[in-house]
Amino acid sequence: MKIIICPDSERVAGVAARLLADQVRARPESVLGLATGRTMEAIYRRLVGTVRAEGIDFSAVTTFNLDEYVGLPGGHAQSYRHYMERHLFAHVGVDPGRTHVPDGAAPDAEAQAVAYEARIGRAGGIDLQLLGLGENGHIGFNEPLSSLASRTRVVTLARATLAQNAGMFGGDPSHVPARAITMGTGTILEARKALMVVTGARKAAIAARAIEGPVSATVPGSALQYHRDCLVLLDPAAAAAL
Ligand code: GLP
């Protein structure tokens, strides 16, 4: 793992956006693995600005998002498909047919997960995977005790995750869907490059466990210590316990 501590969270977002933009400029047909969550909003805002200012061509880029809530169709305001359209896809000229988010409304979620994994393979794998870190150490929706070798599948969300994400559902954890489709930790580790972004004091303790602690299924983010090309960007608040 390479660790960079930026002076503040805005600069974290700027560096992450720069790396994504440079990836696409160097290889216009890149396959990007994308993430959602509050941390990513600032990154996508910066990326949209960079793409517009520098005229970066996203039309040949393929994207695969990490996860989606089971039961939410793509048009639902809290779905991750909707999040991606709003924060990135609508603004960078990506070919809609090349964007992939698991279909949370698929009648057979397990089959959808298997098909999603196969689609990543057919695209040639992921060149650069963007990742956040959950307050409980999850990556994607791989909750603590997920197998470090897991593949794309249906998971039940941890109570801590329901609480962490309740803000998007009117503040009530019981309104957050209980299940999700997520790329597995094993799937994530196969990306050629990984970029994990962690900001804010609430993540300080778990960032230290993921980066410096033993590799353990109790902290799925720690699996990235095994990745051969993983960069972690932090702001000083998130790096406070390193
Ligand atoms: C969410 C997502 C993750 C995300 C993480 C952190 O539940 N499934 O992909 O990276 O939790 O979210 P945030 O940036 O809002 O703290």
Boltz pocket constraint, residues with backbone or C-beta under 6 A from the ligand:
constraints:
  - pocket:
      binder: B
      contacts: [[A, 35], [A, 36], [A, 37], [A, 38], [A, 39], [A, 40], [A, 66], [A, 67], [A, 131], [A, 132], [A, 133], [A, 134], [A, 135], [A, 138], [A, 139], [A, 140], [A, 141], [A, 161], [A, 165]]
      max_distance: 6.0
